[in-house]
């Protein structure tokens, strides 16, 4: 069976929803930065187990330098995103925090146009507009 990118994207959305619910409960009585740290440890362990079970470890010196640089930058951005997200969950309702977080879709489209040279189709433009409007409506 060949798994499509759409299936993984749907899985990402589903687990992101669970992340918001579990995270909101988890940060109730804990510092949001510590909660982010604990979550990161769990992710590190899960990733290491997956890579080990699939025998995907490689020597670090065989990895492309450009990939490493951009994955480090991605990791830094993820860290800031998670720190902000958990603090927002601690302070506000999950039903309002999550839609604002999904404005990342709008930012991704803009950044993909500017930095990746992706083309804006009318469907993507209209969908992006709807996502933005929907996120704002849900958050106010």
Secondary structure, DSSP 8 states (H G I E B T S, - for coil): ----HHHHHHHHHHHHHHHHHHHHHHTTTS-HHHHHHHHHHHHHHHHHHHHHHTT----GGGS-HHHHHHHHHHHHHHHHHHHHHHHHHHHS-HHHHHHHHTTHHHHHHHHHHHHS-----HHHHHHHHHHHHHHHHHH-
